[in-house]
Amino acid sequence: MPDALAPRLKVGVIAPASNTIVQPEFDAMRPRGVTNQMMRVVIPDTPVGTDEEFAHMMGSVRTSIESAIDGILACSPSAIAMAMSAETFWEGTLDTNALQSHLEARAHVKVILGAQACFAAMQRYGGVRRISLITPYMPAGDAQVRRSFSDSGFEVVNLLGLKSNSPLLMAHESPERLRRAVREVDDPSVELILQVGTNLAFAKIAAEAEHWLGKPVLAVNTCTYWHTLRSLGIDDKIDGFGSLLLDH
């Protein structure tokens, strides 16, 4: 017998303990017959006011991810969504593909990384190359994100880092600030705007912005959840989160 509330799909979701945005956004996107089971990566809500502090935080996070993987396996998920975007863009001991292989070898189920989900989502918009990026990060994090997209063949026209002062405070960026960020990184040459940083409440803002701008505007949480669903054969069209979940 399948899980009574998840006859179609049970998704294990790993997010930082300080993250308050992933769980409500993923649950709002959840189709009928699918459940999201959360596991938190315990990291201190340390300041990230300098590049050195940001790099130290990243090291702490990666050492905690494997314990979270072990914990989420207790509920026997069909796949694991890594709702931690900086960790999947960061070029440390393991690159993105190596990190995915490492985690899948440990979990024995498919692991969805935010960086790969974003690349898969952008490919659905056919030939997009000139993009703008919005992050909550300090310059060290922004440099890693820019490198990841540039190395994958995208031209990063504009990048705006909001310089949130800690992982927890990323969730405190207001809707008005996020709307303003969209306008700040847009120009006529930009073909697509992407936000990374899973603790920014951007999923609904992205959907709104597509109507203002007439171009794709994507949120990392939407990309990650979309890629998880589609990778496991769930093709439901979900309204309210922009063109990716509605048209792709």
C-alpha positions in Angstrom: 0.0 0.0 0.0 1.3 3.5 -0.8 1.5 6.3 1.8 -2.1 7.3 2.6 -1.4 11.0 1.9 1.2 10.6 -0.8 0.0 8.0 -3.2 1.7 9.7 -6.1 5.0 11.0 -4.7 6.7 11.6 -1.3 9.4 14.3 -1.6 12.1 14.6 1.0 13.1 18.3 1.3 16.3 19.4 2.9 16.6 23.1 3.9 18.7 25.0 6.4 17.3 25.3 9.9 17.2 29.1 9.5 15.1 28.9 6.3 11.4 29.9 6.7 10.5 30.3 3.0 11.0 26.9 1.4 8.4 25.0 3.4 5.5 27.3 2.8 6.4 27.9 -0.9 6.9 24.2 -1.6 3.6 23.3 0.1 1.8 26.0 -1.9 3.0 24.4 -5.1 2.2 20.8 -4.0 -0.2 18.9 -6.3 -2.8 16.5 -4.9 -1.4 13.2 -3.8 2.1 14.6 -3.2 3.6 15.4 0.2 6.8 17.3 1.2 8.7 15.9 4.1 11.1 18.4 5.7 14.5 17.8 7.2 16.5 20.7 8.5 20.3 21.1 8.2 21.3 22.5 11.6 23.7 25.5 11.1 24.0 28.5 13.3 22.5 31.8 12.1 25.9 33.3 11.8 26.6 36.7 10.4 27.6 36.8 6.8 28.7 40.4 6.6 32.1 39.6 5.0 33.3 37.3 2.3 35.2 35.3 4.9 32.1 34.9 7.1 30.1 33.7 4.0 32.8 31.1 3.1 32.9 29.9 6.7 29.1 29.4 6.7 29.3 27.4 3.5 31.9 25.1 5.0 29.7 24.5 8.0 26.6 23.8 5.8 28.3 21.2 3.6 29.5 19.2 6.7 25.9 19.0 7.9 24.2 17.9 4.7 25.1 14.3 5.0 23.5 14.0 8.4 20.3 15.5 7.0 20.3 13.0 4.1 20.6 10.2 6.6 17.7 11.6 8.6 15.3 12.1 5.8 15.7 8.6 4.5 13.8 7.3 7.6 10.5 8.4 5.9 11.5 6.6 2.6 11.1 9.5 0.1 11.0 8.8 -3.6 13.4 11.7 -4.2 15.2 14.4 -2.2 15.0 18.1 -3.2 18.0 20.1 -1.9 16.4 23.4 -1.1 19.8 25.1 -0.5 20.8 27.0 -3.5 24.1 28.6 -2.5 25.5 25.1 -1.5 24.7 23.8 -5.0 26.4 26.7 -6.8 29.5 26.8 -4.5 32.6 25.4 -6.0 34.3 23.8 -3.0 35.6 20.3 -2.5 32.9 18.9 -4.9 31.4 20.6 -8.0 27.7 20.5 -8.6 27.7 17.2 -10.6 30.1 15.5 -8.2 28.0 16.7 -5.2 24.8 15.2 -6.7 26.6 11.9 -7.4 28.0 11.8 -3.9 24.6 12.5 -2.3 22.8 10.0 -4.5 25.3 7.3 -3.7 24.5 7.9 0.0 20.7 8.2 -0.4 20.0 5.6 -3.1 17.3 7.9 -4.5 17.3 10.8 -7.0 18.7 14.1 -5.5 17.6 17.4 -7.1 20.1 20.3 -6.7 19.0 23.9 -7.1 21.7 24.8 -9.6 20.8 21.9 -11.9 17.1 22.6 -11.6 17.7 26.2 -12.7 19.7 25.1 -15.7 17.0 22.6 -16.7 14.3 25.3 -16.3 16.1 27.8 -18.4 16.5 25.3 -21.2 12.7 25.2 -21.5 12.7 28.7 -22.8 14.7 27.9 -25.9 17.9 29.6 -26.7 18.0 32.0 -23.7 21.6 33.2 -23.2 21.5 36.8 -21.8 20.3 36.6 -18.2 20.2 38.7 -15.1 20.5 37.3 -11.5 19.2 38.3 -8.1 20.8 36.9 -5.0 20.7 37.6 -1.2 24.4 37.1 -1.0 27.6 39.0 -0.3 30.2 39.4 -3.2 31.8 36.0 -2.5 28.6 34.2 -3.0 27.7 36.4 -6.0 31.0 35.5 -7.6 30.3 31.8 -7.3 26.8 32.2 -8.8 28.1 34.3 -11.7 30.9 31.8 -12.4 28.4 28.9 -12.4 26.2 30.5 -15.1 29.1 31.9 -17.1 30.8 28.5 -17.2 27.5 27.0 -18.5 27.4 29.3 -21.4 25.1 32.1 -20.2 26.0 35.8 -20.4 25.2 37.4 -17.0 24.2 40.9 -18.0 23.3 42.1 -14.5 23.7 40.6 -11.1 22.3 42.2 -7.9 23.3 40.8 -4.5 21.1 42.1 -1.7 23.8 41.5 0.9 21.4 40.1 3.5 23.1 40.2 6.9 22.5 36.5 7.9 20.8 33.4 6.6 17.7 34.1 8.7 17.4 37.7 7.6 17.3 36.7 3.9 13.6 35.9 4.6 13.0 39.4 5.9 13.6 41.1 2.5 10.3 42.7 1.7 8.1 42.2 -1.4 8.7 45.8 -2.3 12.5 45.3 -2.2 12.3 42.2 -4.3 10.0 43.9 -6.9 12.5 46.8 -7.0 15.3 44.3 -7.5 13.6 42.9 -10.6 13.4 46.3 -12.1 17.0 47.1 -11.3 18.4 44.0 -13.1 16.1 44.3 -16.1 17.0 45.9 -19.4 15.8 45.3 -23.0 18.7 43.0 -23.8 17.9 40.6 -20.9 16.1 37.5 -22.0 15.4 35.9 -18.6 15.7 36.9 -14.9 16.5 34.3 -12.3 16.6 34.6 -8.5 18.7 32.3 -6.4 18.8 32.0 -2.6 16.0 29.7 -1.2 15.2 31.9 1.8 14.0 34.8 -0.4 10.2 34.8 -0.7 10.4 35.3 -4.5 8.1 32.6 -6.0 5.0 34.8 -6.2 7.1 37.9 -7.1 8.5 36.1 -10.1 5.0 35.2 -11.3 3.9 38.8 -11.0 7.0 40.2 -12.7 6.4 38.0 -15.8 3.3 40.0 -16.4 5.1 43.4 -16.0 8.0 42.5 -18.2 6.7 40.0 -20.7 9.7 37.7 -20.3 10.5 34.7 -18.0 11.2 35.5 -14.4 12.2 32.4 -12.4 12.6 31.7 -8.7 15.0 29.0 -7.5 12.3 27.4 -5.3 9.9 27.1 -8.2 12.7 25.7 -10.4 13.7 23.1 -7.8 10.1 22.0 -7.1 9.2 21.9 -10.8 12.3 19.8 -11.6 11.6 17.4 -8.8 8.0 16.9 -9.9 8.9 16.5 -13.6 11.8 14.2 -12.9 9.4 11.9 -11.1 6.7 11.9 -13.7 4.3 14.5 -12.1 3.2 16.8 -15.0 0.4 18.7 -13.3 0.0 22.3 -14.3 0.0 24.6 -11.3 -1.3 28.1 -11.5 0.0 31.1 -9.5 3.7 30.5 -9.8 4.5 31.7 -13.3 5.0 30.2 -16.7 7.4 27.4 -15.6 4.8 25.4 -13.6 1.9 26.4 -15.8 3.3 25.9 -19.3 6.2 23.5 -18.8 
